[in-house]
Amino acid sequence: MSPLDVSKPNIARMYDYWLGGKDNYEADREAAEAIRQRRPHVAAQALDNKKFQTRVIGYVAGQGVRQFLDVGSGLPTSPVRGEGAAPLWLATHEAARAVIPDALTAYIDYDPVAVAHSQALLASGSRQVVAVSGDMGDPEAILTDEDIRRAGFSLDAPACVILCCVLHFLDAGTAKGVVDGFTRALAPGSYLIISIGYGQGRAGQEFASTYNAQDGSRIYAHTWEDISALFDGLDLVPPGIADCATWGVQPPPAAPADQASMILGAVARRP
């Protein structure tokens, strides 16, 4: 395996930095701070997304689903903010196994840096928790991956596919094709968890342009109609499509007064 290039920013490590982790380097921190200058709430939104994932993965596991595929997963970490403190969120396998102790989790990422880091972090763990290379643009290849199958994954049983903060790296048509590809293949009773960046009008375009040219990844602005269409044919779990910061939180926290963009999240069941 070739050595990791730490001289260029990497989106997975940038997220790790925003979340208070230690798996990042100077280039990642510089790029992350450049984005923070334009989007002051970016770190808070990244944290809200992780908390959303923790809540909804626990919900889906509570419905009896034992298989979780985290697509575009980044790094499976849950760092703490201080000695003795509890983590502010749980990694996917931790959240699932808090409900079902032997739940299967596969972390899938297109980025070799994220995959290498994930494999190192998970090296001493369960054989039912794996990290593999995969492209969300090819759902069939992910669902038939040999390493995921060896971990015990089966398309005959309900599963949960997680597509959190990754679909805005695709244009609207391609993103819907990805969701439809997973939906068609999954057994009835399966779930999809989706979160995606959103801003109305100019705020949506600004959300997209903020990231572009930082690490070479392009972000697309999706309209509300684009996002709603992702769930065609699925049963949305209440409250439906909502700000990640408020989804499933009672009472919902107040949004920042100057918030022009957000991370929307939703959970849907395949009937």
SEFIZA-348724 format. One record per atom (N, C-alpha, C, O): x, y, z; residue in three letters. Coordinates in steps of 0.1 Angstrom, whole numbers, plus 2048, in hexadecimal, padded with zeros to 3 digits. Each point is the difference from the previous one (the first is absolute). Last residue first. Layout:
N
XYZALA;...
END
This chain:
271
6627FB814PRO;7F47F8803PRO;8017F27FAPRO;7F77F8802PRO;83082B80FARG;7FB7F97F4ARG;7F57F7803ARG;8017F7808ARG;80F837814ARG;7FF7F1800ARG;7FB7FB7F2ARG;7F78067FAARG;82582981CALA;7F57FA7F8ALA;8017F1800ALA;80B7FA800ALA;809839817VAL;8007F1801VAL;7F47FB7F8VAL;7F5805802VAL;82A82C800ALA;7F47F97FFALA;8037F1801ALA;80A7FB7FDALA;80C83D804GLY;8017F2802GLY;7F27F9800GLY;7F6807802GLY;82A82A7F1LEU;7F47F9801LEU;8027F1802LEU;8097FA7FALEU;81683480FILE;8007F27FCILE;7F27F9802ILE;7FC7FF80CILE;80E8377E9MET;8007F680AMET;8037F37FAMET;8017FE7F4MET;7FE83D805SER;8007F37FASER;8017F680CSER;80380480BSER;7F982A7FEALA;7FA8007F2ALA;8017F27FAALA;7F97FE7F6ALA;80881C83DGLN;8027F47F9GLN;7FA8017F2GLN;7F38017FFGLN;81181F828ASP;8058037F3ASP;8027F37F8ASP;8078017F6ASP;7E87FD837ALA;7F880B7FAALA;8058037F1ALA;7F78037F8ALA;80D7CC820PRO;80780C800PRO;7F880B7F8PRO;7FB7FD7F5PRO;7E87DC820ALA;80A8027F5ALA;80780D802ALA;7FA80A805ALA;7EF7D8824ALA;7FE80B7F7ALA;80B8017F5ALA;80C7FE804ALA;7E47D3812PRO;80880B803PRO;7FD80C7F6PRO;7FB7FD7F5PRO;7E17DC81APRO;80A8037F6PRO;80880C804PRO;7FA80A805PRO;7F17D6821PRO;7FB80A7F6PRO;80B8037F6PRO;80C800804PRO;7F77DA7FAGLN;7F5806806GLN;80480680EGLN;8067F9808GLN;80D7EF7C5VAL;80380780CVAL;7F4807806VAL;7FA8087F9VAL;8097E17DCGLY;7FF7F780BGLY;80480580DGLY;8017F980AGLY;80F8237CFTRP;7F97F47FDTRP;8007F780DTRP;80B7FC805TRP;80B8307F6THR;7F37FF806THR;7F97F37FFTHR;7F77FC807THR;8348107E5ALA;80180580EALA;7F37FE807ALA;8017FF80DALA;8027F87C4CYS;8067F5809CYS;80180480ECYS;7FF7F8809CYS;7DB81B7D6ASP;80E803804ASP;8057F5809ASP;7FA7FD80AASP;7E17F17D7ALA;80180B80AALA;80F803802ALA;8087F87FDALA;7CF7E67EAILE;80D8077FDILE;80180C808ILE;7F7809800ILE;7EB7D3816GLY;8038017F2GLY;80D8077FDGLY;80A7FD807GLY;7E67F7826PRO;7F880B7FAPRO;8038027F1PRO;7FE80B7FBPRO;7F87C980EPRO;7FE80E805PRO;80D804808PRO;8067F8807PRO;7FE7E67D0VAL;7FE7FF80EVAL;7FE80F806VAL;8088087FCVAL;7EE7E57D0LEU;808808809LEU;7FC7FE80ELEU;7F4800804LEU;8097DF7D1ASP;7F880680BASP;809808809ASP;8097FA807ASP;7FC7FC7C1LEU;8047FC80ELEU;7F780680ALEU;7F980A7FDLEU;8067FF7D3GLY;7FD7F2802GLY;8047FA80DGLY;7FE7F4803GLY;81A8397F0ASP;7F47FA7F9ASP;7FF7F1802ASP;80A7F97FEASP;818828813PHE;7F87F7808PHE;7F37FB7F9PHE;7F87FA807PHE;8288267E7LEU;8087F5804LEU;7F87F5807LEU;8047F4800LEU;7EA8377F3ALA;7FF7F57F6ALA;8097F4803ALA;7FD7F57FCALA;80483481FSER;7F47F8802SER;7FF7F47F6SER;7FB7F5804SER;8288297F6ILE;8027F880CILE;7F47F8803ILE;8017F4803ILE;7FE82A7D9ASP;80A7F67FDASP;8017F680CASP;8007F47FFASP;7E5832806GLU;7F97F67F8GLU;80A7F57FCGLU;7FC7F4800GLU;815831818TRP;7F77F8809TRP;7F97F57F8TRP;7FE7F5804TRP;83081A7E7THR;7F4807804THR;7F87F780ATHR;8027F4801THR;83580D7F7HIS;7F37F87FDHIS;7F4808805HIS;80180680BHIS;8378027E6ALA;7F4805807ALA;7F47F97FCALA;7FC7FF7F4ALA;8397EF80DTYR;7F48047F8TYR;7F5806809TYR;7FE7FB80BTYR;83C7FD7F6ILE;7F37FF807ILE;7F58067F7ILE;80280A7FAILE;8337E0800ARG;7F68097FCARG;7F37FD808ARG;7FC7F5801ARG;83C803808SER;7F37FA7FFSER;7F680B7FCSER;80180C805SER;82E7FB804GLY;7FE7FB7F3GLY;7F27FA7FEGLY;7FC7FC7F5GLY;81581B832ASP;8077F37FFASP;7FE7FA7F2ASP;8037F47FEASP;7EF839809GLN;8087FE80CGLN;8087F37FFGLN;80C800803GLN;7D48117DBALA;80E8047FFALA;8087FF80DALA;80C803800ALA;7C07FE805ASN;8077FD7F4ASN;80E807800ASN;80280B804ASN;7DD7FA81FTYR;8097F5801TYR;8087FE7F4TYR;80C7FC801TYR;7D4827803THR;80980180BTHR;80A7F5800THR;80C802803THR;7CF8027DESER;80C8067FCSER;80A80180BSER;80C8017FESER;7C87ED809ALA;8087F87F7ALA;80D8067FDALA;80B7F9801ALA;7D781F81APHE;8047F3807PHE;8097F87F7PHE;80A7FB805PHE;7E382B7E8GLU;80B803809GLU;8057F4808GLU;80C7FF802GLU;7CD7FD7E3GLN;80C8027F8GLN;80C803808GLN;80B7FB7FDGLN;7CC80381AGLY;8047F37FBGLY;80C8007F7GLY;8097F8801GLY;7E583080FALA;8067F980BALA;8057F27FBALA;80A7FB805ALA;7DB8217DFARG;80E803800ARG;8087F980BARG;80C7FD7FEARG;7C77EE7FEGLY;80480A7F6GLY;80F802801GLY;8087F77FEGLY;7EB7EE82AGLN;7F68067F7GLN;80680A7F7GLN;808809805GLN;8107CA812GLY;7FE80F802GLY;7F68057F5GLY;8017FC7F5GLY;8197D3820TYR;7F58077FATYR;80080E803TYR;80380480CTYR;8187C67F7GLY;80080F802GLY;7F58077F8GLY;7FC7FB7F5GLY;8007D2820ILE;8058077F4ILE;80080F803ILE;7F7806806ILE;7FF7C380DSER;80180E803SER;8088077F5SER;8087FA7F9SER;7DC7D3813ILE;80680A7F7ILE;80280D806ILE;7F6805807ILE;7FD7C37FFILE;80380C808ILE;8078097F7ILE;80B7FD7FAILE;7D47D57FFLEU;80A8097FBLEU;80180C809LEU;7F6806804LEU;7F77C3801TYR;7FF80E802TYR;80C8077F8TYR;80A7FB7FETYR;7D57D3801SER;80D807801SER;7FE80F801SER;7F58067FESER;7E87DA7FAGLY;80380280EGLY;80E806803GLY;80480280BGLY;7F67E27C9PRO;7F5807807PRO;80380180FPRO;8057F7806PRO;8268027DBALA;7F47F9804ALA;7F6809806ALA;80380A806ALA;8228087D6LEU;7FE7FC80ELEU;7F37F9802LEU;7F68027F9LEU;8198107DCALA;8077F4804ALA;7FD7FB80EALA;8017F4803ALA;7EE8367E9ARG;7FB7F47F8ARG;8067F3805ARG;7F97F6800ARG;816833813THR;7F27FD804THR;7FB7F47F9THR;7FA7F7806THR;83181B7EFPHE;8007F980DPHE;7F27FB803PHE;7FE7F5805PHE;8068257D5GLY;8087F37FEGLY;8007F880DGLY;7FE7F4800GLY;7EF838800ASP;7F77F67F9ASP;8077F37FFASP;7FA7F5802ASP;82082F80EVAL;7F67FC80AVAL;7F67F57FAVAL;7FD7F6807VAL;82381D7DBVAL;8077F880BVAL;7F67FB80AVAL;8007F4804VAL;7F08297DAGLY;8037F37FBGLY;8077F780AGLY;7FE7F4801GLY;7FA83980ALYS;7F37F8800LYS;8037F27FBLYS;7FA7F6805LYS;82A8287F9ALA;7FD7FC80EALA;7F37F8801ALA;8007F6807ALA;80C81C7CFTHR;8097F4803THR;7FD7FC80FTHR;8007F4803THR;7E98327EDGLY;7FC7F47F8GLY;8087F4804GLY;7FB7F5802GLY;810836811ALA;7F37FB805ALA;7FC7F37F9ALA;7FC7F6806ALA;8388147FEASP;7F58087FBASP;7F37F8804ASP;8007F5803ASP;82B80481DLEU;7FA7FC7F3LEU;7F58097FBLEU;7FA807809LEU;81C7FC821PHE;80C7FF7F8PHE;7FC7FB7F2PHE;8087FF7F7PHE;7D980482DHIS;80280E7FAHIS;80E8007F9HIS;80380A7FAHIS;7EF7CF81ELEU;7F88027F4LEU;80280D7F9LEU;7FE8027F4LEU;8147F0838VAL;8087FC7F4VAL;7F98037F3VAL;8068027F6VAL;7ED80183CCYS;80980B7FBCYS;8097FB7F5CYS;80C8047FFCYS;7DC7D4812CYS;7FF80D808CYS;80B8097FBCYS;80C7FD800CYS;7DB7D47F8LEU;8068097F6LEU;80080E806LEU;7F88097FCLEU;7FF7C0811ILE;80280D805ILE;8078087F6ILE;80B7FD7FCILE;7D57D4809VAL;80A8077F8VAL;80180E805VAL;7F5807800VAL;7F87C8814CYS;7FF80E801CYS;80C8067F8CYS;80B7FD803CYS;7D57D27FCALA;80D806803ALA;7FE80F800ALA;7F58057FDALA;7EF7C6803PRO;80080F800PRO;80E806804PRO;8077FA808PRO;7F97D67E0ALA;7FB80580DALA;8008107FFALA;8088057F9ALA;8087E07E4ASP;7F37F9803ASP;7FA80680DASP;7F47FD802ASP;83880E7EBLEU;7F58087FALEU;7F27FA803LEU;7F68067FDLEU;83A7F6821SER;7F77F97F7SER;7F58097FBSER;7FA808808SER;83A7F5815PHE;7F58087FAPHE;7F87F77F6PHE;8057F87F9PHE;8247FE823GLY;7F37FA803GLY;7F48077FAGLY;7F47FD803GLY;83E8077F8ALA;7FC80580DALA;7F27FB805ALA;7FD80180BALA;8147F67C9ARG;8067F880AARG;7FE80480EARG;8007F8809ARG;7EF8237D4ARG;7F97F3800ARG;8067F780BARG;7F97F9807ARG;81D82F7F0ILE;7F4802807ILE;7F87F4801ILE;7FA7FD80BILE;82D8007DCASP;80380280EASP;7F4803808ASP;7FE7FC80CASP;7FD7FF7C5GLU;8037F4807GLU;80480280EGLU;7FC7F7809GLU;7E18277D9ASP;80E800804ASP;8037F3808ASP;7F97FD80AASP;7DC8147E3THR;8067F37FDTHR;80E7FF803THR;8077F67FDTHR;7E0832809LEU;7F77F6806LEU;8057F27FDLEU;7FC7F6807LEU;81B82F7E6ILE;80180180FILE;7F87F4806ILE;8057FA809ILE;7F980C7C8ALA;80D7FB804ALA;802800810ALA;8067F7805ALA;7D281A7E8GLU;8007F27FFGLU;80E7FB804GLU;8017F5807GLU;7F783A7F8PRO;7FA7F980BPRO;8017F17FFPRO;8027F980APRO;8178317E2ASP;7FE7F27FBASP;7FA7F880CASP;8087F8806ASP;8058367FFGLY;7FA8007F2GLY;7FD7F37FBGLY;7F97FE7F5GLY;81E80B834MET;7F2800802MET;7F88017F2MET;7F57FC7FFMET;83B7EC80BASP;7FB80C7FAASP;7F1800801ASP;7F97F77FBASP;8327F0823GLY;7F47FF7F7GLY;7FC80E7FCGLY;80280A806GLY;8227D781DSER;80080A7F6SER;7F37FE7F7SER;7FD7F47FCSER;8067FE839VAL;8047FB7F3VAL;7FF80C7F6VAL;7FA80B803VAL;8037E1835ALA;80280D7F7ALA;8057FB7F3ALA;80A7FA7FFALA;7D97ED82EVAL;80B8017F6VAL;80080D7F9VAL;7F6808800VAL;7F47D6829VAL;80280E7FEVAL;80C8027F6VAL;80B7FD804VAL;7E97D980DGLN;7F38057FBGLN;80080F7FEGLN;7F68067FDGLN;82D7E1818ARG;8007FC7F2ARG;7F38057F9ARG;8008007F3ARG;81581A839SER;7F87F57FCSER;8017FD7F1SER;8028097F8SER;82781381DGLY;7F27FF804GLY;7F97F37FBGLY;8077F67FDGLY;8278207FDSER;7FF7F780BSER;7F17FD805SER;7FE7FB80ASER;80D8237D0ALA;8087F47FEALA;7FF7F680CALA;8007F47FDALA;7ED83A7F7LEU;7F87F5803LEU;8077F2801LEU;7FA7F6801LEU;81B8357F4LEU;7F880380CLEU;7F87F3805LEU;7FE7FE80CLEU;81A8017CBALA;80A80180BALA;7F880280DALA;8037F980AALA;7E48087CFGLN;8057F3802GLN;80A7FF80BGLN;8007F7808GLN;7F18347EBSER;7F57F8806SER;8047F2803SER;7FE7FA80BSER;8208227DDHIS;7FE80580EHIS;7F67F7807HIS;8027FC80CHIS;8027FD7C6ALA;80D7FB808ALA;7FF80480EALA;8037F8809ALA;7DA8177DBVAL;8007F2802VAL;80C7FB808VAL;7FE7F7809VAL;7FF8367EBALA;7F67FD80AALA;8007F1802ALA;7FE7FC80CALA;81E8137D2VAL;80580580DVAL;7F67FC80BVAL;8047FB80BVAL;7F27FC7C8PRO;8097F6806PRO;80580580DPRO;8047F7809PRO;7CC8157E1ASP;80D806803ASP;8097F6806ASP;7FD7FB80BASP;7D57FC7ECTYR;8088017F3TYR;80E805802TYR;8097FD7F8TYR;7D77E782CASP;80480E7FCASP;8087FE7F3ASP;8077F77FEASP;7DA7EE82CILE;8048007F2ILE;80380E7FCILE;7F9809802ILE;7FD7D382BTYR;80380E7FCTYR;8068007F2TYR;8097F97FDTYR;7D67E4821ALA;80A8027F5ALA;80280F7FDALA;7F68077FDALA;7F37D682DTHR;80280D7FATHR;80B8007F5THR;80B7FB803THR;7D17E481ELEU;80A8017F6LEU;80180E7FBLEU;7F68067FDLEU;7F97E6835ALA;7FD8067F4ALA;80C8017F6ALA;80B802804ALA;7EE7EC82BASP;8077F97F6ASP;7FC8067F2ASP;8027F97F6ASP;7EB818833PRO;80E7FF803PRO;8087F97F5PRO;80C8027FEPRO;7C981F803ILE;8017F17FCILE;80F7FD801ILE;8088047F7ILE;7ED826819VAL;7F27FA800VAL;8017F17FDVAL;7FA7F8807VAL;82D8227FAALA;7FA80480CALA;7F27FB802ALA;7FB7FE80BALA;81E7FD7CDARG;8027F680AARG;7FC80380EARG;7FF7F8808ARG;7FD8277D3ALA;7F87F47FDALA;8027F680BALA;7F67F9804ALA;82482E7FFALA;7F1803801ALA;7F87F47FEALA;7F67FE807ALA;8387FE7F1GLU;7FD80280FGLU;7F2803802GLU;7FA7FA809GLU;8158027CBHIS;8007F3806HIS;7FD80180FHIS;7FA7F7806HIS;80A8327E1THR;7F57F87FCTHR;7FF7F2807THR;7F67FC805THR;82082C816ALA;8037FB7F3ALA;7F57F67FCALA;7F97FB809ALA;7FC82B81BLEU;8067F37FELEU;8037FD7F2LEU;7F88047F7LEU;80682C829TRP;7F87F77F7TRP;8077F37FFTRP;80B7FE806TRP;804821819LEU;7F48087FCLEU;7F87F97F5LEU;7F48037FELEU;82C7E682APRO;8008057F3PRO;7F38077FCPRO;7F57FD805PRO;81D80482EALA;7F97F77F7ALA;8018057F1ALA;80080C7FFALA;8267FF828ALA;7F38047FBALA;7FA7F57F7ALA;8077F87FAALA;82580981DGLY;7F57FA808GLY;7F28047FAGLY;7F67FB805GLY;8308247EBGLU;8037F3807GLU;7F47FC809GLU;7FB808807GLU;7FA8157CDGLY;80880180CGLY;8027F3807GLY;7F87F77FEGLY;7F180E7D8ARG;80580D801ARG;80880380CARG;80780A802ARG;7F27C77DFVAL;7FA80880BVAL;80780D801VAL;80B8027FCVAL;7EC7DB7D7PRO;80980680APRO;7F880780BPRO;7F58057FEPRO;8027D67DDSER;7F7808809SER;80980680BSER;7FF7FC80BSER;8067EB7BFTHR;80580480DTHR;7F5807808THR;7F68057FATHR;8147E57D5PRO;7F77FB80APRO;80480380EPRO;8047F7808PRO;8038237C6LEU;8077F980BLEU;7F67FC80BLEU;7F8808805LEU;7F67FE7C9GLY;80B808806GLY;8077F880BGLY;8027F47FDGLY;7D77FF7E4SER;80080180FSER;80A809806SER;7FF80480BSER;7EA7EB7C9GLY;80680D801GLY;80280480FGLY;7FE80B804GLY;7E17D27FDVAL;8068027F3VAL;80680F800VAL;7F8809803VAL;7F87CD81FASP;80380F801ASP;8088047F4ASP;80C7FD7FFASP;7D27D9812LEU;80A8037F6LEU;80280F800LEU;7F78087FBLEU;7F37CF826PHE;80280E7FDPHE;80B8027F7PHE;80B7FC802PHE;7D17DD817GLN;80B8027F6GLN;80080F7FCGLN;7F68057FDGLN;7EA7E6821ARG;80C7FB806ARG;80C8037F6ARG;80C7FE804ARG;7BD81180BVAL;80A7FF7F5VAL;80D7FE806VAL;805807809VAL;7D2800810GLY;8047F37FEGLY;80A7FE7F5GLY;8047F57FCGLY;7E8834818GLN;7F67F97F8GLN;8047F27FCGLN;7F97F97F9GLN;824824820GLY;7F57FC808GLY;7F47FA7F9GLY;7F87FA806GLY;82E8167E3ALA;8047F4807ALA;7F47FC809ALA;7FE7F4802ALA;7FD8357E9VAL;7FF7F57F6VAL;8047F3807VAL;7F97F67FDVAL;80C83181DTYR;7F27FD7FDTYR;7FE7F47F7TYR;7F87F7802TYR;834818808GLY;7FA7F980BGLY;7F17FD7FEGLY;7FB7F6804GLY;81B8237DCILE;8057F27FFILE;7FA7F980CILE;7FD7F47FFILE;7FA839800VAL;7F87F97F6VAL;8057F17FEVAL;7F87F77FEVAL;81E828820ARG;7F27FE804ARG;7F97F77F7ARG;7F97F7804ARG;8348157F2THR;7FF7F880CTHR;7F27FD804THR;7FC7F4803THR;80C82A7D9GLN;8037F27FCGLN;7FF7F780CGLN;7FA7F57FFGLN;801839809PHE;7F57FA7F9PHE;8027F27FCPHE;7F77F7802PHE;82D820810LYS;7F67FD80BLYS;7F37FA7FALYS;7FA7F7805LYS;8288187DDLYS;8047F3807LYS;7F67FD80BLYS;7FD7F4802LYS;7FB8347E7ASN;7FF7F47F7ASN;8037F3807ASN;7F97F67FFASN;80F833817ASP;7F27FD800ASP;7FD7F47F7ASP;7F87F8803ASP;8348187FELEU;7FD7FA80CLEU;7F17FC801LEU;7FC7F5804LEU;8138247D7ALA;8067F3800ALA;7FD7F880CALA;7FD7F47FFALA;7F5839801GLN;7F87F77F7GLN;8057F27FEGLN;7F97F77FFGLN;82082981AALA;7F47FC807ALA;7F77F87F8ALA;7FA7F6805ALA;82D81B7E6ALA;8037F680AALA;7F47FB808ALA;7FE7F4803ALA;7FC82F7DDVAL;8037F37FAVAL;8047F580AVAL;7FB7F57FFVAL;7F783D803HIS;7F97F5807HIS;8047F27FBHIS;7FA7F6804HIS;8188347EAPRO;8037FF80EPRO;7FA7F5807PRO;8057FB80BPRO;8098107C3ARG;7F47FA806ARG;8037FD80FARG;8047F5803ARG;81D8217E3ARG;7F48047F8ARG;7F37FA805ARG;7F58057FEARG;8347F2818GLN;80080F7FFGLN;7F48047F8GLN;7FA80B802GLN;8107C7802ARG;7F980680CARG;80080F800ARG;7F6806805ARG;8217E27D9ILE;7F27FF7FFILE;7F880680CILE;7F68067FEILE;8397FA803ALA;7FC8087F5ALA;7F17FF7FEALA;7F980B7FDALA;81A7D8822GLU;7FF80E806GLU;7FC80A7F5GLU;7F8809802GLU;8117CA7F1ALA;7F4801809ALA;7FE80E805ALA;7F4804801ALA;8337F37E7ALA;7F58007F7ALA;7F3801808ALA;7F68077FCALA;8317F681DGLU;80080D7F9GLU;7F48007F6GLU;7F980B800GLU;80F7CD818ARG;7FB80B809ARG;80080D7F9ARG;7F7808802ARG;81A7D37E6ASP;7F17FE803ASP;7FB80B809ASP;7F58067FDASP;8397F87FAALA;7F98047F4ALA;7F17FF802ALA;7F88087FAALA;8247EA829GLU;80080E7FEGLU;7F88047F4GLU;7F980A801GLU;7F87C8813TYR;80D8067FFTYR;7FF80F7FCTYR;7F58057FFTYR;7ED7CF81CASN;80180A7F5ASN;80D806800ASN;8087FF80AASN;7DD7E3817ASP;8057F97F4ASP;80080A7F4ASP;7F97FE7F6ASP;7F780A838LYS;80E8017FFLYS;8067FA7F4LYS;80C8007FDLYS;7C1818812GLY;8087F4800GLY;80F8037FEGLY;80480C7FFGLY;7D2811802GLY;80980080CGLY;8087F3800GLY;8067FD80BGLY;7DB8137D2LEU;7F97F980BLEU;8097FF80CLEU;7FC7F980ALEU;81381C7CETRP;7F5807804TRP;7F97FA80DTRP;7FB807808TRP;8287E17E3TYR;80580C807TYR;7F5808805TYR;80080580CTYR;7F67D67DAASP;8057FB80DASP;80580D808ASP;7FE80080CASP;7F48077C8TYR;7F57FD809TYR;8047FC80ETYR;7FB80580ATYR;8267FF7D5MET;7FB80D804MET;7F47FF809MET;7FF808809MET;8147D17E6ARG;80880580BARG;7FB80E803ARG;80280480CARG;7E97E87D0ALA;7FD7F880CALA;80880580CALA;7FB80180BALA;80D8137CAILE;7F3804806ILE;7FC7F880CILE;7FB80580AILE;83780A7E6ASN;7F77F47FEASN;7F3803807ASN;80080380CASN;83081A7E1PRO;7F47FE809PRO;7F87F47FBPRO;7FF7FD7F4PRO;836805805LYS;7F48057F9LYS;7F47FD809LYS;8007F6807LYS;82C7FC805SER;80380D7FBSER;7F48077FASER;7FF80C7FESER;8087C6812VAL;7FA80980AVAL;80280E7FDVAL;7FD809807VAL;8027C37E2ASP;80580E7FDASP;7F980980AASP;7F48037FEASP;8197C7808LEU;7F580A7FFLEU;80680E7FDLEU;80A803806LEU;80E7CF7EAPRO;7FE80880BPRO;7F580A7FEPRO;7FE8057F5PRO;8007CC7F1SER;80880C800SER;7FD80980CSER;7F57FF806SER;8097CA7F7MET;7F780C800MET;80980C800MET;809801808MET;
END
